[in-house]
Amino acid sequence: MGSIVYDFLSESLLFKEEYLKTGFRALTETEIKKELREYREFILKNVSVLDDEVNSKKSELKVLSGQKRISFSELKNSAFYIEQYLLQDSLFAFTHEEGDTSKAFKKFNNFEKSFDKNGLANELQYLKNLSPLVACDYVKILPISFLHEPEKEIPILASKNLFSDVLPQNVLEFFHNSVEVRSMQMDGNLLKVENKLYPCRSIFLNFSKEDMLYSCFYNLYQGELTNINKKSREFHLAMDIPTAPPSAKEFENWVLQSINQAAKNIFEEIFVENVLAAKYNASYIASNTFAFNLLQQSMNIKTGVKQNTMNILFNYDLPFIDNVNMETILAIRNNDGEVFNNFRINLDKHLKELRSVEDVNVLREKLENILHEITEVQVNEINQKVTCLLKKIKIDSAILFAGLFGAIQTGGFSLLASAIALAKGYKDWNDYYQKVKTHPVYFLWKIRKKSNK
C-alpha cells in the first residue's frame, strides 16, 4: 500500500541522494526551509488520509512508539510478531518554526543554534531506509511531534499554591520521588550543571536515570512591568537574571513550583501519545522505565497475552535473527499470512506462562529454553519431514527434472516443489505442503531456509 508521505518525498529535494550524502551543502538554508514548509502544509492538509492509512489495517498487533526512534534491529526483531509500527515522522519535527518570544529567550540564554543540516540529513536517511518497510505496510510514519509543539507565544502563568494541584496527588508524588535537581552556573557563555543543589538562579531537572529524554531546566528571572494598559490588557515586561541568588525560602518555593510545572508538561506529553495510540487501537511503547512506571501510576494498564509477547520481544533479542535479512521476513509476511499467524499463536502459547515470572534471571532462563524449543527442536522437526518427503517421492521423468535444474539453483525450494508436483502429481504434494504450513513454526523454518541462500 505504501504511503502518501513517501509519494510526496519521492518528488522532493529533501529525498535526493546527492543532497543526503553531502548533508545538504549545495542547498541554502532558505531553500531547505521552503521545502520544509511545503512538506508541513502537505502533511497538515492530509492528516485524515494518514488516519485512513493506519485504520485500514485491522489488527490488535499495532504499536505506537511516540518520540522514541525505533532502530532497524528492533524493527527486525519484532517483525516476526508485530503487524504494524506507527513511528514518529522525524522530518515533520524540523518543520516547526518558533515564535518571537521563544527566539528572544533562546538568544538571551545563548541557546541560539545554526540550522542543523547534518541532523536533517540523518533523519531523512533514516526515513529513506524505512521505505521498503513502509511499502509493505509494516511501518507508518505520523506527525506525532505536532502534538508537542509549544504555543507561538510563551504563556505567563501564576499559581497561589506553587502549581501543586496540576496533577493527581499520587502522580505528582511519583514525579517528586523520581526527580533529581541540580544547580546550574554560567561557565563562560554556557550554563554548566553542578553536582549539587544550592540557592541559585538556574536549575536542572531530570526525571529518568536511563536517559535525558525527560529533563529540562528553569531560570529564575526578575521582572519589571512597564507601560501597563488596563483597557487593552497589554504591558511591557523587562526581564533579567540577577547575579545574586534568591533567599533560601524563595529558592525552595521556586524549585517546588518548577518540579510541578515540569511534571505537568511531561505527563501531558506521555498522556497525549497514549490517546493517539488508543485512537489507532495500538499498544504504546514507553520510552524507558520511568515512562512505564508513570503510566502504571496514572492509568489502568491491561496486559493481555499479546502484550506480554510483545514486551518479551522488545526486551530480548531472538537468537535466530542475525542471519536473516529483512527482505526475506517482509516477503514471507506478505505472501504467507496464514503461516505468519501460526507462528504468532505458537509464540503466545509458549510465552504465556512467563507472565507471572518476576525474577529477571529466571525469566531469561525460561525464555532461552522456550526459544530453543521453537527455533531448534521444532524447526528441525519440519526439516526432517521435508527431507522424508523428498526421499519418499520419486521423480519418474529425469528429462523433466534436468530441464528445471538450472532454475532450481536460483529459484530455490519453491521450484523444486513445482518439479515434484509435475512429476508425481500435484495433489499429493499440495496435500502435504498444506499440512506442513499448519505447523506453528513453519514460518520460522521458511525464513531460516531462505536466509541461508
VOPAGU-2260 file (C-alpha; in pm, 1 decimal, decimal comma):
REM VOPAGU-2260
SITE   aa  ch    i         X         Y         Z
SITE  MET   A    0       0,0       0,0       0,0
SITE  GLY   A    1     277,3     246,1      82,0
SITE  SER   A    2     202,1     598,2     199,0
SITE  ILE   A    3     118,2     938,4      56,3
SITE  VAL   A    4     405,6    1074,2     267,1
SITE  TYR   A    5     658,8     877,8      64,5
SITE  ASP   A    6     481,2     965,2    -258,0
SITE  PHE   A    7     543,6    1329,5    -171,3
SITE  LEU   A    8     901,9    1279,3     -55,9
SITE  SER   A    9     998,4    1085,1    -366,8
SITE  GLU   A   10     946,4    1407,0    -563,8
SITE  SER   A   11    1104,1    1638,2    -305,1
SITE  LEU   A   12    1457,3    1776,9    -298,7
SITE  LEU   A   13    1475,9    1651,6      59,7
SITE  PHE   A   14    1492,2    1289,1     -57,8
SITE  LYS   A   15    1752,3    1337,3    -330,4
SITE  GLU   A   16    2050,4    1111,1    -266,6
SITE  GLU   A   17    2309,0    1366,4    -376,0
SITE  TYR   A   18    2190,7    1610,5    -107,2
SITE  LEU   A   19    2161,9    1348,7     166,9
SITE  LYS   A   20    2518,3    1226,1     112,9
SITE  THR   A   21    2663,5    1576,6     138,7
SITE  GLY   A   22    2446,6    1698,9     428,0
SITE  PHE   A   23    2264,7    1948,1     201,1
SITE  ARG   A   24    2577,8    2155,3     148,5
SITE  ALA   A   25    2461,5    2251,3    -200,5
SITE  LEU   A   26    2134,1    2398,8     -71,2
SITE  THR   A   27    2092,3    2721,5     123,6
SITE  GLU   A   28    1901,0    2735,9     449,8
SITE  THR   A   29    1630,7    2937,2     270,8
SITE  GLU   A   30    1588,2    2668,0       4,6
SITE  ILE   A   31    1566,5    2392,6     265,7
SITE  LYS   A   32    1312,4    2579,4     478,0
SITE  LYS   A   33    1098,2    2637,1     169,6
SITE  GLU   A   34    1088,7    2259,8     113,5
SITE  LEU   A   35    1009,9    2202,7     480,9
SITE  ARG   A   36     718,4    2449,3     473,4
SITE  GLU   A   37     573,6    2274,0     168,8
SITE  TYR   A   38     609,7    1940,3     342,7
SITE  ARG   A   39     440,9    2072,1     659,0
SITE  GLU   A   40     149,2    2214,1     458,9
SITE  PHE   A   41     107,9    1883,4     276,5
SITE  ILE   A   42     107,0    1676,9     597,4
SITE  LEU   A   43    -136,8    1901,4     785,5
SITE  LYS   A   44    -364,8    1909,0     482,6
SITE  ASN   A   45    -370,2    1527,0     463,4
SITE  VAL   A   46    -393,6    1423,4     829,1
SITE  SER   A   47    -726,0    1249,3     763,2
SITE  VAL   A   48    -567,1    1049,3     480,1
SITE  LEU   A   49    -288,1     937,4     714,1
SITE  ASP   A   50    -554,6     830,6     965,5
SITE  ASP   A   51    -727,7     624,7     698,5
SITE  GLU   A   52    -398,8     458,4     601,6
SITE  VAL   A   53    -341,3     343,7     958,7
SITE  ASN   A   54    -702,4     246,7    1027,4
SITE  SER   A   55    -719,5      36,1     711,2
SITE  LYS   A   56    -501,7    -220,9     891,6
SITE  LYS   A   57    -734,7    -402,5    1132,1
SITE  SER   A   58    -514,6    -566,8    1391,5
SITE  GLU   A   59    -453,2    -584,5    1766,1
SITE  LEU   A   60     -80,9    -606,1    1696,0
SITE  LYS   A   61      -5,2    -241,4    1623,5
SITE  VAL   A   62     239,4     -41,6    1833,2
SITE  LEU   A   63     299,2     332,1    1856,2
SITE  SER   A   64     646,4     441,8    1957,9
SITE  GLY   A   65     585,5     807,1    2038,0
SITE  GLN   A   66     900,1    1017,1    2013,3
SITE  LYS   A   67    1134,0     721,0    2061,0
SITE  ARG   A   68    1326,6     625,3    1749,5
SITE  ILE   A   69    1298,9     252,6    1681,0
SITE  SER   A   70    1619,5     103,2    1545,2
SITE  PHE   A   71    1622,9    -130,2    1245,6
SITE  SER   A   72    1738,0    -414,9    1467,8
SITE  GLU   A   73    1430,5    -362,4    1687,4
SITE  LEU   A   74    1204,5    -349,3    1383,5
SITE  LYS   A   75    1362,0    -667,0    1252,9
SITE  ASN   A   76    1347,9    -846,6    1588,6
SITE  SER   A   77     974,0    -792,7    1625,2
SITE  ALA   A   78     879,4    -833,1    1257,6
SITE  PHE   A   79     802,3   -1195,6    1342,8
SITE  TYR   A   80     510,6   -1083,4    1556,9
SITE  ILE   A   81     413,4    -715,8    1525,9
SITE  GLU   A   82     169,4    -635,3    1247,1
SITE  GLN   A   83     242,8    -264,1    1216,9
SITE  TYR   A   84     461,0       5,5    1371,8
SITE  LEU   A   85     342,8     366,1    1399,0
SITE  LEU   A   86     654,9     580,7    1414,8
SITE  GLN   A   87     716,1     949,9    1459,5
SITE  ASP   A   88     774,7    1146,5    1142,3
SITE  SER   A   89    1112,9    1285,3    1243,1
SITE  LEU   A   90    1117,7    1513,0     937,4
SITE  PHE   A   91     799,4    1688,9    1048,0
SITE  ALA   A   92     972,8    1798,4    1369,6
SITE  PHE   A   93    1208,9    2007,8    1154,6
SITE  THR   A   94     914,9    2198,7    1006,5
SITE  HIS   A   95     818,8    2372,7    1332,3
SITE  GLU   A   96     906,3    2744,3    1337,9
SITE  GLU   A   97     947,5    2920,5    1671,5
SITE  GLY   A   98     764,0    3232,3    1777,1
SITE  ASP   A   99     935,8    3564,5    1852,7
SITE  THR   A  100     918,1    3519,7    2232,1
SITE  SER   A  101    1081,5    3177,7    2216,9
SITE  LYS   A  102    1355,6    3314,4    1991,8
SITE  ALA   A  103    1415,6    3602,8    2233,9
SITE  PHE   A  104    1452,1    3368,2    2532,4
SITE  LYS   A  105    1694,6    3144,9    2341,8
SITE  LYS   A  106    1900,6    3444,6    2238,9
SITE  PHE   A  107    1908,3    3572,6    2597,0
SITE  ASN   A  108    2026,6    3231,7    2724,0
SITE  ASN   A  109    2279,7    3182,5    2443,0
SITE  PHE   A  110    2087,0    2882,8    2308,2
SITE  GLU   A  111    2070,0    3003,5    1950,7
SITE  LYS   A  112    2188,2    2739,4    1705,2
SITE  SER   A  113    2251,3    2742,8    1335,3
SITE  PHE   A  114    2026,4    2530,2    1117,0
SITE  ASP   A  115    2128,7    2166,5    1159,8
SITE  LYS   A  116    2172,3    2043,0     803,1
SITE  ASN   A  117    2354,0    1727,4     910,2
SITE  GLY   A  118    2082,9    1642,5    1162,1
SITE  LEU   A  119    1818,9    1688,8     893,6
SITE  ALA   A  120    2012,5    1465,4     652,7
SITE  ASN   A  121    2044,1    1199,2     924,2
SITE  GLU   A  122    1669,7    1192,6     992,3
SITE  LEU   A  123    1587,4    1186,0     621,5
SITE  GLN   A  124    1826,5     897,4     563,8
SITE  TYR   A  125    1652,2     706,5     842,6
SITE  LEU   A  126    1314,9     769,6     677,0
SITE  LYS   A  127    1452,2     669,6     338,5
SITE  ASN   A  128    1586,4     344,0     482,0
SITE  LEU   A  129    1234,9     274,3     608,5
SITE  SER   A  130    1095,8     284,9     252,7
SITE  PRO   A  131    1061,5     -93,2     196,8
SITE  LEU   A  132     900,1    -131,9     538,9
SITE  VAL   A  133     652,4     145,0     455,7
SITE  ALA   A  134     583,1      -5,8     113,5
SITE  CYS   A  135     458,2    -329,6     271,5
SITE  ASP   A  136     258,2    -151,9     546,2
SITE  TYR   A  137     481,1    -276,8     827,6
SITE  VAL   A  138     566,6      84,8     915,2
SITE  LYS   A  139     360,6     402,7     905,6
SITE  ILE   A  140     501,3     742,6     999,6
SITE  LEU   A  141     287,1    1006,3    1168,3
SITE  PRO   A  142     349,1    1372,7    1265,9
SITE  ILE   A  143     347,0    1290,3    1638,5
SITE  SER   A  144     570,7    1588,5    1721,8
SITE  PHE   A  145     280,3    1816,8    1622,9
SITE  LEU   A  146     110,0    1714,6    1949,5
SITE  HIS   A  147     403,2    1855,1    2147,0
SITE  GLU   A  148     466,0    2180,0    1962,4
SITE  PRO   A  149     465,8    2479,0    2200,5
SITE  GLU   A  150     243,0    2776,9    2152,4
SITE  LYS   A  151     377,6    3052,0    1931,6
SITE  GLU   A  152     397,9    3283,2    2231,6
SITE  ILE   A  153     509,8    3167,6    2577,1
SITE  PRO   A  154     219,3    3199,6    2826,2
SITE  ILE   A  155     263,7    3376,3    3159,5
SITE  LEU   A  156     125,8    3158,1    3438,4
SITE  ALA   A  157      71,2    3214,6    3809,4
SITE  SER   A  158     -34,5    2993,6    4099,1
SITE  LYS   A  159    -107,2    3058,8    4464,4
SITE  ASN   A  160     -13,3    2701,4    4563,9
SITE  LEU   A  161     300,4    2655,5    4350,9
SITE  PHE   A  162     103,8    2450,1    4092,0
SITE  SER   A  163      60,5    2169,9    4343,4
SITE  ASP   A  164    -285,3    2089,4    4201,7
SITE  VAL   A  165    -191,6    2036,8    3836,9
SITE  LEU   A  166    -191,7    1655,5    3867,8
SITE  PRO   A  167    -349,4    1390,5    4092,7
SITE  GLN   A  168    -161,3    1369,4    4421,2
SITE  ASN   A  169     -23,0    1019,1    4370,3
SITE  VAL   A  170     106,6    1109,5    4024,1
SITE  LEU   A  171     267,4    1430,4    4149,5
SITE  GLU   A  172     431,9    1239,2    4433,9
SITE  PHE   A  173     571,4     994,2    4181,4
SITE  PHE   A  174     738,1    1282,6    3995,9
SITE  HIS   A  175     882,7    1427,6    4316,7
SITE  ASN   A  176    1022,9    1088,5    4415,5
SITE  SER   A  177    1179,6    1042,5    4070,9
SITE  VAL   A  178    1335,7    1383,0    4008,6
SITE  GLU   A  179    1697,6    1482,9    4055,7
SITE  VAL   A  180    1751,8    1859,0    4084,6
SITE  ARG   A  181    2090,0    2027,4    4044,1
SITE  SER   A  182    2204,6    2385,0    4039,5
SITE  MET   A  183    2345,2    2544,8    3724,4
SITE  GLN   A  184    2602,5    2821,6    3689,8
SITE  MET   A  185    2743,5    3017,1    3398,5
SITE  ASP   A  186    3072,1    2887,1    3262,4
SITE  GLY   A  187    3175,1    3144,9    3006,6
SITE  ASN   A  188    2874,7    3177,5    2775,6
SITE  LEU   A  189    2725,0    2839,9    2870,4
SITE  LEU   A  190    2527,2    2707,8    3164,7
SITE  LYS   A  191    2705,6    2426,3    3346,5
SITE  VAL   A  192    2521,5    2162,8    3553,8
SITE  GLU   A  193    2663,9    2131,7    3904,1
SITE  ASN   A  194    2675,9    1813,8    4113,4
SITE  LYS   A  195    2470,6    1957,7    4398,2
SITE  LEU   A  196    2173,6    2182,4    4470,9
SITE  TYR   A  197    2210,4    2521,7    4634,8
SITE  PRO   A  198    2034,4    2860,3    4603,0
SITE  CYS   A  199    2097,7    2996,7    4254,2
SITE  ARG   A  200    1913,3    3133,7    3951,9
SITE  SER   A  201    1920,4    2825,4    3721,9
SITE  ILE   A  202    1832,0    2463,2    3798,1
SITE  PHE   A  203    1842,0    2139,0    3601,4
SITE  LEU   A  204    1571,8    1873,1    3647,7
SITE  ASN   A  205    1598,9    1511,7    3533,5
SITE  PHE   A  206    1324,9    1252,6    3598,5
SITE  SER   A  207    1482,0     947,3    3432,7
SITE  LYS   A  208    1817,9     794,0    3521,1
SITE  GLU   A  209    1822,1     598,5    3194,4
SITE  ASP   A  210    1845,3     894,1    2957,3
SITE  MET   A  211    1790,8    1268,5    2923,3
SITE  LEU   A  212    1455,6    1243,3    2745,1
SITE  TYR   A  213    1263,1    1370,2    3047,2
SITE  SER   A  214    1488,0    1653,7    3158,7
SITE  CYS   A  215    1462,2    2032,2    3149,3
SITE  PHE   A  216    1598,7    2345,7    3311,1
SITE  TYR   A  217    1445,6    2661,0    3459,3
SITE  ASN   A  218    1575,2    3013,5    3512,1
SITE  LEU   A  219    1455,6    3239,6    3793,4
SITE  TYR   A  220    1414,0    3578,0    3629,9
SITE  GLN   A  221    1344,6    3911,2    3789,8
SITE  GLY   A  222    1086,0    4112,4    3601,7
SITE  GLU   A  223     952,3    4466,8    3593,6
SITE  LEU   A  224     616,3    4563,8    3443,7
SITE  THR   A  225     601,0    4890,2    3247,3
SITE  ASN   A  226     353,4    5065,7    3016,6
SITE  ILE   A  227      53,8    4888,0    3168,8
SITE  ASN   A  228    -268,6    4946,8    2972,3
SITE  LYS   A  229    -562,6    4804,1    3167,7
SITE  LYS   A  230    -807,7    4878,8    2888,2
SITE  SER   A  231    -624,0    4680,4    2620,2
SITE  ARG   A  232    -475,3    4439,6    2878,3
SITE  GLU   A  233    -129,4    4496,1    2738,6
SITE  PHE   A  234     200,0    4566,6    2915,5
SITE  HIS   A  235     573,9    4553,7    2865,4
SITE  LEU   A  236     778,6    4313,3    3073,9
SITE  ALA   A  237    1150,6    4368,9    3121,8
SITE  MET   A  238    1327,9    4055,7    3249,2
SITE  ASP   A  239    1675,8    3983,1    3368,9
SITE  ILE   A  240    1865,7    3725,2    3576,7
SITE  PRO   A  241    2037,5    3894,5    3871,9
SITE  THR   A  242    2378,1    3767,6    3981,6
SITE  ALA   A  243    2265,5    3746,0    4346,1
SITE  PRO   A  244    2084,8    3421,0    4439,5
SITE  PRO   A  245    1731,1    3429,6    4583,9
SITE  SER   A  246    1662,5    3379,2    4953,0
SITE  ALA   A  247    1650,7    3021,2    5080,1
SITE  LYS   A  248    1268,0    3028,3    5109,8
SITE  GLU   A  249    1217,2    3185,0    4768,2
SITE  PHE   A  250    1453,5    2927,6    4617,8
SITE  GLU   A  251    1272,7    2637,8    4787,4
SITE  ASN   A  252     934,3    2756,2    4659,3
SITE  TRP   A  253    1071,1    2808,8    4309,7
SITE  VAL   A  254    1219,2    2456,7    4297,9
SITE  LEU   A  255     886,4    2304,5    4407,2
SITE  GLN   A  256     698,6    2512,0    4152,6
SITE  SER   A  257     942,8    2410,7    3877,7
SITE  ILE   A  258     907,1    2039,0    3957,3
SITE  ASN   A  259     527,6    2066,4    3949,9
SITE  GLN   A  260     524,5    2250,2    3617,7
SITE  ALA   A  261     773,4    2010,0    3462,3
SITE  ALA   A  262     567,2    1715,3    3588,7
SITE  LYS   A  263     255,0    1854,2    3425,1
SITE  ASN   A  264     434,5    1905,5    3092,7
SITE  ILE   A  265     585,8    1555,0    3087,9
SITE  PHE   A  266     262,0    1388,1    3195,2
SITE  GLU   A  267      65,8    1564,6    2921,1
SITE  GLU   A  268     330,8    1465,5    2667,0
SITE  ILE   A  269     303,7    1095,3    2753,0
SITE  PHE   A  270     -73,2    1107,5    2803,4
SITE  VAL   A  271    -145,6    1260,6    2462,9
SITE  GLU   A  272      65,8     993,6    2292,7
SITE  ASN   A  273    -139,0     727,4    2471,6
SITE  VAL   A  274    -457,9     892,5    2348,4
SITE  LEU   A  275    -318,1     874,7    1995,5
SITE  ALA   A  276    -230,3     506,9    2041,0
SITE  ALA   A  277    -584,3     435,6    2161,4
SITE  LYS   A  278    -723,6     615,5    1857,8
SITE  TYR   A  279    -543,4     367,5    1632,2
SITE  ASN   A  280    -610,8      65,1    1857,5
SITE  ALA   A  281    -235,9      35,2    1910,8
SITE  SER   A  282     -19,1     -53,1    2208,8
SITE  TYR   A  283     208,3     222,7    2335,0
SITE  ILE   A  284     583,0     177,8    2373,2
SITE  ALA   A  285     703,7     352,1    2687,7
SITE  SER   A  286    1037,4     521,4    2615,9
SITE  ASN   A  287    1200,4     396,4    2935,4
SITE  THR   A  288    1129,5     257,4    3282,5
SITE  PHE   A  289    1027,0     599,4    3414,7
SITE  ALA   A  290     757,1     641,3    3148,9
SITE  PHE   A  291     628,8     287,7    3206,4
SITE  ASN   A  292     611,9     336,3    3584,7
SITE  LEU   A  293     435,0     668,9    3535,5
SITE  LEU   A  294     170,3     500,9    3321,6
SITE  GLN   A  295     120,2     238,7    3591,3
SITE  GLN   A  296      63,5     517,9    3844,1
SITE  SER   A  297    -188,0     707,2    3637,0
SITE  MET   A  298    -367,3     460,6    3408,3
SITE  ASN   A  299    -533,5     123,0    3421,0
SITE  ILE   A  300    -286,4     -78,3    3213,9
SITE  LYS   A  301    -421,8    -403,6    3077,4
SITE  THR   A  302    -157,4    -655,2    2976,7
SITE  GLY   A  303    -302,0    -946,5    2779,6
SITE  VAL   A  304    -132,7   -1242,6    2615,7
SITE  LYS   A  305     -37,3   -1047,4    2303,0
SITE  GLN   A  306     100,6    -754,0    2503,1
SITE  ASN   A  307     306,3    -999,3    2706,8
SITE  THR   A  308     457,7   -1148,5    2391,7
SITE  MET   A  309     532,4    -803,7    2252,3
SITE  ASN   A  310     703,6    -695,6    2575,2
SITE  ILE   A  311     929,2   -1000,6    2566,5
SITE  LEU   A  312    1018,1    -941,1    2202,7
SITE  PHE   A  313    1109,0    -579,5    2282,6
SITE  ASN   A  314    1333,3    -674,5    2573,0
SITE  TYR   A  315    1512,4    -983,4    2444,9
SITE  ASP   A  316    1689,1   -1048,7    2116,5
SITE  LEU   A  317    1571,0   -1350,5    1924,0
SITE  PRO   A  318    1871,7   -1577,6    1860,2
SITE  PHE   A  319    1783,6   -1666,5    1502,1
SITE  ILE   A  320    1764,6   -1305,8    1377,7
SITE  ASP   A  321    2128,7   -1236,2    1291,8
SITE  ASN   A  322    2145,6   -1431,4     965,8
SITE  VAL   A  323    1801,0   -1334,2     840,2
SITE  ASN   A  324    1767,7   -1036,1     608,1
SITE  MET   A  325    1470,4    -805,0     635,7
SITE  GLU   A  326    1366,4    -861,5     274,1
SITE  THR   A  327    1308,3   -1230,3     347,5
SITE  ILE   A  328    1095,3   -1154,0     651,7
SITE  LEU   A  329     884,7    -897,8     464,4
SITE  ALA   A  330     835,0   -1129,5     167,9
SITE  ILE   A  331     702,7   -1405,7     391,7
SITE  ARG   A  332     482,8   -1161,3     584,8
SITE  ASN   A  333     322,4   -1051,7     259,5
SITE  ASN   A  334     293,3   -1389,5      88,9
SITE  ASP   A  335     218,2   -1630,5     374,6
SITE  GLY   A  336     -25,5   -1458,2     607,2
SITE  GLU   A  337    -158,7   -1789,0     744,0
SITE  VAL   A  338     190,7   -1910,7     826,9
SITE  PHE   A  339     273,2   -1577,5     986,8
SITE  ASN   A  340     -33,1   -1606,6    1210,3
SITE  ASN   A  341      54,5   -1965,4    1310,2
SITE  PHE   A  342     393,5   -1850,7    1431,4
SITE  ARG   A  343     233,5   -1576,4    1640,7
SITE  ILE   A  344      -8,2   -1822,1    1800,9
SITE  ASN   A  345     280,9   -2051,4    1885,6
SITE  LEU   A  346     474,4   -1766,4    2048,3
SITE  ASP   A  347     169,8   -1664,9    2252,5
SITE  LYS   A  348     119,9   -2022,8    2366,1
SITE  HIS   A  349     477,8   -2070,2    2482,7
SITE  LEU   A  350     534,9   -1726,7    2631,8
SITE  LYS   A  351     203,5   -1709,2    2815,6
SITE  GLU   A  352     349,0   -1896,7    3113,1
SITE  LEU   A  353     613,2   -1625,8    3161,6
SITE  ARG   A  354     360,6   -1357,3    3258,1
SITE  SER   A  355     382,5   -1444,9    3627,6
SITE  VAL   A  356     764,5   -1465,9    3640,2
SITE  GLU   A  357     909,3   -1160,3    3817,3
SITE  ASP   A  358    1270,1   -1269,3    3871,6
SITE  VAL   A  359    1472,6   -1142,0    3573,5
SITE  ASN   A  360    1722,6   -1428,5    3581,0
SITE  VAL   A  361    1450,6   -1693,3    3599,0
SITE  LEU   A  362    1264,3   -1519,2    3318,1
SITE  ARG   A  363    1572,2   -1515,2    3097,3
SITE  GLU   A  364    1641,5   -1886,4    3159,6
SITE  LYS   A  365    1285,0   -1989,4    3083,3
SITE  LEU   A  366    1279,8   -1769,3    2773,9
SITE  GLU   A  367    1600,1   -1923,1    2642,1
SITE  ASN   A  368    1453,4   -2271,7    2684,3
SITE  ILE   A  369    1133,7   -2173,0    2503,1
SITE  LEU   A  370    1320,0   -2006,7    2217,1
SITE  HIS   A  371    1541,0   -2313,8    2185,6
SITE  GLU   A  372    1230,6   -2529,6    2161,8
SITE  ILE   A  373    1077,2   -2306,8    1895,5
SITE  THR   A  374    1385,7   -2226,2    1692,6
SITE  GLU   A  375    1576,7   -2551,5    1708,0
SITE  VAL   A  376    1372,4   -2856,0    1804,7
SITE  GLN   A  377    1051,2   -2779,8    1616,8
SITE  VAL   A  378    1225,4   -2624,6    1317,4
SITE  ASN   A  379    1439,8   -2935,8    1282,5
SITE  GLU   A  380    1121,6   -3139,7    1301,6
SITE  ILE   A  381     991,4   -2962,9     992,5
SITE  ASN   A  382    1323,8   -3004,6     813,8
SITE  GLN   A  383    1308,3   -3380,4     879,0
SITE  LYS   A  384     954,2   -3401,3     745,9
SITE  VAL   A  385    1050,6   -3222,5     426,7
SITE  THR   A  386    1360,3   -3441,8     385,6
SITE  CYS   A  387    1148,8   -3756,6     427,5
SITE  LEU   A  388     905,3   -3623,5     170,3
SITE  LEU   A  389    1180,5   -3571,2     -85,7
SITE  LYS   A  390    1314,3   -3923,6     -29,0
SITE  LYS   A  391     969,5   -4078,8     -48,2
SITE  ILE   A  392     863,6   -3918,0    -371,6
SITE  LYS   A  393    1047,3   -4049,5    -677,0
SITE  ILE   A  394    1070,4   -3837,6    -986,0
SITE  ASP   A  395     985,9   -4055,7   -1288,3
SITE  SER   A  396    1087,7   -3806,0   -1551,5
SITE  ALA   A  397    1463,6   -3742,2   -1546,6
SITE  ILE   A  398    1430,2   -3524,1   -1854,1
SITE  LEU   A  399    1177,3   -3300,9   -1682,1
SITE  PHE   A  400    1398,1   -3268,7   -1373,8
SITE  ALA   A  401    1704,3   -3185,2   -1584,3
SITE  GLY   A  402    1507,6   -2914,8   -1762,5
SITE  LEU   A  403    1425,3   -2749,8   -1432,4
SITE  PHE   A  404    1768,0   -2792,8   -1271,9
SITE  GLY   A  405    1903,4   -2452,9   -1375,5
SITE  ALA   A  406    1600,1   -2281,7   -1230,4
SITE  ILE   A  407    1623,0   -2481,2    -906,7
SITE  GLN   A  408    1968,1   -2342,9    -833,3
SITE  THR   A  409    1847,5   -1985,5    -839,4
SITE  GLY   A  410    1481,1   -2027,3    -761,0
SITE  GLY   A  411    1518,5   -2245,1    -453,4
SITE  PHE   A  412    1282,5   -2486,3    -283,3
SITE  SER   A  413     964,2   -2347,6    -436,3
SITE  LEU   A  414    1071,7   -2451,6    -787,7
SITE  LEU   A  415    1185,4   -2791,4    -663,6
SITE  ALA   A  416     836,4   -2832,5    -522,9
SITE  SER   A  417     695,9   -2750,0    -866,0
SITE  ALA   A  418     916,1   -3015,0   -1025,1
SITE  ILE   A  419     795,0   -3276,4    -776,2
SITE  ALA   A  420     436,2   -3170,3    -826,9
SITE  LEU   A  421     463,6   -3208,0   -1205,4
SITE  ALA   A  422     638,8   -3545,1   -1184,7
SITE  LYS   A  423     441,0   -3706,4    -904,0
SITE  GLY   A  424     108,3   -3537,1    -938,6
SITE  TYR   A  425       8,3   -3205,3    -783,9
SITE  LYS   A  426    -245,9   -3335,0    -532,9
SITE  ASP   A  427      -1,6   -3545,2    -325,3
SITE  TRP   A  428     243,9   -3259,3    -289,5
SITE  ASN   A  429     -17,6   -2994,9    -225,6
SITE  ASP   A  430    -181,7   -3202,2      49,6
SITE  TYR   A  431     146,8   -3250,0     230,0
SITE  TYR   A  432     256,1   -2890,7     176,0
SITE  GLN   A  433     -65,0   -2764,0     338,0
SITE  LYS   A  434      -3,3   -2988,6     639,7
SITE  VAL   A  435     349,0   -2852,0     681,2
SITE  LYS   A  436     221,1   -2495,4     656,0
SITE  THR   A  437      -9,2   -2555,5     951,4
SITE  HIS   A  438     288,1   -2637,6    1172,8
SITE  PRO   A  439     321,4   -2338,9    1411,0
SITE  VAL   A  440     689,4   -2281,1    1332,3
SITE  TYR   A  441     674,0   -2330,2     957,2
SITE  PHE   A  442     701,2   -1952,4     929,0
SITE  LEU   A  443    1033,2   -1958,9    1110,0
SITE  TRP   A  444    1154,1   -2263,1     916,4
SITE  LYS   A  445    1085,8   -2088,9     587,7
SITE  ILE   A  446    1276,9   -1781,7     698,2
SITE  ARG   A  447    1576,2   -1987,1     804,2
SITE  LYS   A  448    1575,8   -2175,9     475,3
SITE  LYS   A  449    1560,0   -1855,2     274,9
SITE  SER   A  450    1820,6   -1676,7     484,1
SITE  ASN   A  451    2079,3   -1943,9     404,2
SITE  LYS   A  452    2066,9   -1875,0      31,5
